[in-house]
Amino acid sequence: MREHFEHGDRNCEGRHKGKHLHDGAKTFRRGRALEFLSVLEVKRTTLRGQVEAPEYQEIRPVLLGELKAVEMIIEEYTRHFELRAREAEGQRAEPSEGD
């Protein structure tokens, strides 16, 4: 027979007792997704700058390939997580609670 030892808000099996607040977790994960989208957008901006910079002309084809890959990732990521560019901009301007 298995005994249950309670510790804080969790029992020994790691399950929460009481009501589950799913909205808070969704908001937190969405905030994290927007934060990562912001990181991807910075990488894209950096690559665009390097593509145009004269000192990187020797590796321009490589940079263009990386830029295309990052843009594809951003597109897939925003579609998968149902994010919009305006949301990411709003996230940077006004961080939400729980981030």
Secondary structure, DSSP 8 states (H G I E B T S, - for coil): ------BTTB-TTS-B-S---HHHHHHHHHHHHHHHHHHHHHHHHHHHHHHH-GGGGGGHHHHHHHHHHHHHHHHHHHHHTT--HHHHHHHHHS--TT-
